[in-house]
Amino acid sequence: MILDQLIGFFSSDMGIDLGTANTLVLVKDKGIVINEPSVVAVERERYGS
């Protein structure tokens, strides 16, 4: 279908792995393009304690 080909032209196959220590972004034919530590921040006053 033409629409599928058009959408495929403007996008690439990629995956995101939200791991426990690192977040990885993988792109088809390029491998890992981002490998950064995963960080979570919580505002304690808003959520109690």
Buried (B, 14 or more C-beta within 10 A) or exposed (E): EEEEEEEEEEEEEEEEEEEEEEBBBBEEEEEEEEEEEEEEEEEEEEEEE
